[in-house]
Amino acid sequence: MTDSHIDYSQLIDGAMRSVVREVLRDASKNGLPGEHHFFVSFKTDFPGVSISEQLKTRYPEEMTIVLQHQFWDFKVEDNRFQVTLSFGGVPEKLVIPYAALTAFADPSVKFGLQFTQMDVSELEFLDTETGELPLVPKEKTATDNGKAEVISLDAFRKK
């Protein structure tokens, strides 16, 4: 950590993205209960987002999808989710990393979240292929030769 302060806004933002992941995970296993439905907004140009060229042309920066009655192949993973939706009668598969989210809402219960817009250039640990943010920074998990590094905690203990 190069800064000398705790970035609470980033921690809260990450926690809110975890809320979305858990809500989507529950919906993928159990379906949407009652009148629940979701509006999910995301940056279409974010690393790891996978949408068709037609959708990318139509929504070059941001897009909002609705998960309500008709969606298929809904798969929720730790760092992203995928779903197939119909656009003008044409099925389209979308893959969306949670890091790409800009907003999430469930209008049936008047619940909504707005996310801090992540600047990709500032995310040194972002996997630019998948859009995933690892829990542990990459350079702290392995040395240059690819072997795990063991760090002694003795230096930090009071004697």
CORKA-V625965 format. One record per pair of residues at least 6 apart in sequence whose C-alpha atoms are under 6 Angstrom apart, sorted by the first residue. I is the first residue (numbers start at 0). J is the second residue. D is the distance in Angstrom with one decimal. If there is no record, write none. Layout:
I,J,D ; I,J,D
This chain:
24,75,5.5 ; 34,107,6.0 ; 35,107,5.3 ; 36,66,5.7 ; 36,67,4.8 ; 36,105,5.6 ; 37,65,5.6 ; 37,66,5.1 ; 37,104,5.6 ; 37,105,4.7 ; 38,64,5.7 ; 38,65,4.7 ; 38,103,5.7 ; 38,104,5.1 ; 39,63,5.4 ; 39,64,5.3 ; 39,102,6.0 ; 39,103,4.7 ; 40,62,5.5 ; 40,63,4.1 ; 40,100,5.9 ; 40,101,5.4 ; 40,102,5.0 ; 41,61,5.6 ; 41,62,5.7 ; 41,99,5.3 ; 41,100,4.2 ; 41,101,5.0 ; 42,60,5.6 ; 42,61,4.4 ; 42,99,5.4 ; 43,60,5.2 ; 43,61,5.2 ; 44,60,5.7 ; 45,99,5.8 ; 46,127,5.1 ; 46,128,6.0 ; 46,130,4.6 ; 47,128,5.2 ; 47,129,3.8 ; 47,130,4.1 ; 48,94,5.5 ; 48,95,4.9 ; 49,93,5.6 ; 49,94,4.9 ; 50,93,5.0 ; 70,83,5.7 ; 70,84,5.0 ; 71,83,5.0 ; 72,82,5.4 ; 72,83,5.8 ; 73,81,5.7 ; 73,82,4.4 ; 74,80,5.7 ; 74,81,5.3 ; 78,96,5.7 ; 78,97,5.9 ; 78,131,5.6 ; 79,95,5.4 ; 79,96,3.8 ; 79,97,5.3 ; 80,94,5.8 ; 80,95,5.5 ; 81,93,5.4 ; 81,94,4.3 ; 82,92,5.8 ; 82,93,5.5 ; 83,91,5.3 ; 83,92,4.2 ; 84,90,5.5 ; 84,91,5.4 ; 96,130,5.7 ; 101,114,4.9 ; 102,112,5.5 ; 102,113,4.5 ; 102,114,5.7 ; 103,111,5.6 ; 103,112,5.2 ; 104,110,5.6 ; 104,111,4.0 ; 124,136,5.8 ; 125,131,5.9 ; 125,132,5.0 ; 141,147,4.7 ; 141,148,5.7
